[in-house]
Amino acid sequence: MVRWCYRLEPTDDGTNLIESFEVIWLSLAGRLAEDFLMRDRDRRREEAMRATLQRIKVTVEVTPKSG
């Protein structure tokens, strides 16, 4: 089981959005898979997290159309 978290932190010129996760429980098979079968998992997870944050940024920074 993994818990994902998004934290908003105000800055002088906007807001930082921080994505994180915590592994709460992982079976022995899951730990073995993480260690041996998914050796590049950390890199792929980081790329996915960056992509998610970028999509959120694009969505919230869209200027509404004036009408």
C-alpha positions in Angstrom: 0.0 0.0 0.0 1.3 3.4 -1.0 0.0 6.8 0.1 0.4 9.7 -2.3 0.3 13.3 -1.1 0.2 16.7 -2.7 1.3 19.7 -0.6 0.8 23.3 -1.6 3.3 25.9 -0.3 2.9 29.6 -0.9 5.9 31.5 -2.3 6.6 35.1 -3.0 5.6 34.7 -6.7 3.0 31.9 -6.5 2.7 28.4 -5.1 4.9 25.3 -5.1 3.1 22.0 -5.5 5.0 19.1 -4.0 4.1 15.5 -4.8 5.3 12.7 -2.6 4.6 9.2 -1.6 5.0 6.9 1.4 5.2 3.1 1.2 3.0 2.0 4.1 3.2 -1.8 3.4 4.7 -3.9 0.7 4.6 -7.7 0.6 7.7 -9.7 0.2 6.9 -10.4 -3.4 6.4 -6.7 -3.9 9.7 -5.8 -2.3 11.5 -8.4 -4.5 9.8 -7.0 -7.6 10.9 -3.5 -6.6 14.5 -4.6 -6.0 15.1 -7.0 -8.8 12.5 -6.7 -11.6 12.1 -3.0 -11.7 15.6 -1.7 -11.3 14.8 1.6 -13.1 11.6 2.1 -11.1 12.9 5.2 -9.3 13.8 6.9 -12.5 10.5 6.1 -14.1 8.6 7.1 -11.0 10.4 10.5 -10.9 9.6 11.1 -14.6 6.0 10.2 -14.0 5.8 12.6 -11.0 7.4 15.4 -13.0 4.9 14.8 -15.8 1.9 14.9 -13.4 3.1 18.1 -11.8 3.6 19.7 -15.2 0.0 18.7 -16.3 -1.3 20.2 -13.0 0.7 23.4 -13.6 -0.6 23.8 -17.1 -4.2 23.3 -16.0 -4.1 25.7 -13.1 -2.2 28.4 -14.9 -4.6 28.7 -17.9 -5.9 32.2 -18.1 -9.7 32.2 -18.3 -11.2 33.6 -21.5 -12.8 37.0 -21.0 -16.2 37.2 -22.4 
